[in-house]
Amino acid sequence: MATDGPTVRPIWYLWEDGAFWILSGSWSRLPALVRERPRIALSVDVCERYLGADEERWDPRFREYLPLLGVS
């Protein structure tokens, strides 16, 4: 259902040096939507809940994507 109001979207994120980075790919419409309407709210959950503390067990697609963002 389309809406013109708030929506909840699960996303990967990075909180670093006081900045909230949305991790998405070129296929995503979310960055353009945020640029069009920058008034947003964030609800943050802890990454370890989904990925675990052992980075070697993370999905390779996620591990390979982080260096492209300059995250090591």
matplotlib code that plots the C-alpha trace (Angstrom):
import matplotlib.pyplot as plt

x = [0.0, 1.4, 1.5, 2.3, 3.2, 5.8, 6.9, 9.2, 12.0, 14.7, 18.1, 21.7, 23.4, 26.7, 27.0, 30.4, 31.8, 28.4, 27.1, 24.4, 25.2, 22.5, 24.0, 22.2, 23.0, 22.5, 19.2, 17.7, 15.2, 15.8, 18.6, 16.6, 13.5, 15.5, 17.0, 13.5, 12.0, 14.9, 12.6, 13.1, 13.1, 15.4, 14.8, 18.1, 18.5, 21.9, 23.6, 25.0, 21.4, 21.3, 24.9, 26.7, 30.0, 32.1, 32.5, 33.8, 30.3, 28.6, 27.2, 30.0, 28.0, 27.9, 31.6, 32.6, 30.3, 31.8, 35.3, 33.5, 32.1, 35.5, 34.6, 37.2]
y = [0.0, 3.4, 6.1, 9.8, 9.5, 7.8, 4.3, 1.8, 0.4, -2.0, -0.9, -1.5, 1.4, 2.7, 5.2, 6.7, 10.0, 11.5, 10.6, 8.1, 6.4, 4.5, 1.5, 0.8, -0.1, 1.6, -0.2, 1.5, 4.4, 5.3, 7.8, 9.8, 9.7, 11.0, 13.8, 14.8, 14.7, 14.9, 14.9, 11.4, 9.5, 6.7, 3.5, 1.7, -1.9, -3.5, -5.1, -8.1, -9.3, -10.2, -10.7, -11.8, -10.6, -12.9, -11.0, -14.2, -15.7, -12.6, -12.9, -12.4, -9.8, -7.6, -8.1, -7.2, -4.1, -2.4, -1.6, 0.0, 2.5, 3.1, 1.0, -1.5]
z = [0.0, -1.0, 1.6, 1.7, 5.4, 7.5, 6.6, 8.4, 6.3, 7.5, 6.3, 7.0, 8.7, 10.1, 13.0, 12.9, 14.2, 14.8, 11.3, 10.4, 7.1, 5.2, 3.5, 0.3, -3.3, -6.6, -7.0, -3.9, -4.2, -0.5, -1.0, -3.5, -1.3, 1.6, -0.6, -1.7, 1.8, 4.4, 7.4, 8.8, 12.1, 13.0, 15.0, 15.6, 16.5, 17.3, 14.4, 16.4, 16.9, 13.2, 12.3, 15.4, 16.8, 14.6, 11.3, 9.6, 9.9, 8.3, 4.8, 2.4, 0.4, 3.5, 4.4, 0.8, 0.7, 3.7, 2.2, -0.8, 1.8, 3.3, 6.4, 7.6]

ax = plt.figure().add_subplot(projection="3d")
ax.plot(x, y, z, "-o")
ax.set_aspect("equal")
plt.show()
